[in-house]
Amino acid sequence: MPEVLVTADQIVRGKPAPDPFLLAAERLGADPAECVVLEDAPAGVAAGRAAGMAVWAVTTTHDPEDLRAADRVARHLAELVPELAPGR
């Protein structure tokens, strides 16, 4: 179970608004500029960008062109996970 979980009933505006990501950062005590969003949908990419967070996307559900606003795009989550290890 994640340390922090934000659900639709806890926010007024959902994606592509930044509200879910900003609430998660607040609950974690994290600066949004220090956060990385992992997304697979254009609305999530837009929300992460609007929150001022780095956005990494995986093309598991959408065409890479649909996710072009992300900072990084990978075919599989496994390509990105090693870079999320502590100390990186």
N, C-alpha and C positions, 0 to 999 in steps of 0.2 A: 504494500500500500504506500503511495507517495506520502511524503511528509506534509504536503499541502495539496489539497484538492479543491478546485473551483468548479462549481456546477452552475448550470443555466439559471437555477432559481436564486442564486446569490448575486446576480448582476442585473442591471437594468438593460444594458445594450450588449448584445453578443457580437461575435465576429461578423463583419470586418472591423468593428470598433475595437479599440485596444483594451477595453475594460477587463476582460478575463485575465489577460497577461499582467496588467498593472496591479490587479488585486492579488494575484499570485506572488508577484515580486514584493508587494507590501507585506503580505503574510510571512514571507520568508525573510523579511528584513534586508532585501537585496536592492541595490541600485539597478533600475531597468537597463541602464547602459552596460551593466556587467552581466546581463542575462543572455542566454541563447534559447531561441524558440526552435523547436523541431516541428515541422509541419508537413502536411501532404496535400493541402488544398489552398487554392488562391485566396479565399477569405481569411484563412489563418495566416498566410504570408502577409497579407495587407494589415491584419491586426498586429502582428509582431512588429512590422515596420512602423506603424502608427504609435506603438508603445515605446519606440526608440531602442529596440532590442536587436541583436544580431539574429538573422533568420536563416536557418538551414532547412532545406526542403528535400523530400524524397519523392520520387516519381512513381510511387506504388499505386496511386489512384488517379493521377492527372498527368497530362503530357508535359514534358519539360518546359515547353514554351509558355504554358499556363502559369508556371512557377518562376518565371524569369526575374521577378522582383526580389527573389530571395538572394541572400549574400552568397550562398552555396547551394548547389543542386546535385544530388547523388541518386543513383538508381536504387540503392538499398540503405536502410538505416545502419547496417553493419559497416558501411564505408565511413560513417561519421562518428560512431560510438567511440572508437579508440581515442579520438581527439577530445572527448569529454571526460577522460580519466582525470582524477584528482592531480593537481600539480601542473596541469596543462593550461 
